[in-house]
Amino acid sequence: MKTVARSENWARAEPVPPFAGIQGFVPKTTSAARLAAILRDVHGGGRYIDHGLATHALTETPCPLTPRELDVLRAVHRGQAISALAEQHHLAPGTVRNYLSGAITKLAVRTRHEAARRAWEEGWI
């Protein structure tokens, strides 16, 4: 049984191949009585996926960003400066700006902060 507060956390929290040994997904907001019923069903061999989480999984937007673009957007989301990010990843500041520019273009936003917010809201970072 796995619990998540928001459906976008599902993608961020998934450390194993999808559904590998997982029998259910429930939001943390599930009532105790409902959770007990779900646990009984799962213990009896059933599976449970919350409707909202299933809907999100079926309608989520695939991530168009490269792993490096995601790295720089994570840093922007944390408030890290371009110079600090460049030093941390052993890159030139111009290279970091190029990754940010690519992410901004792919996400059709105007600023790196908008790109980081969009990537966070989509659950990519």
Disulfide bonds with the S-S distance in Angstrom:
none
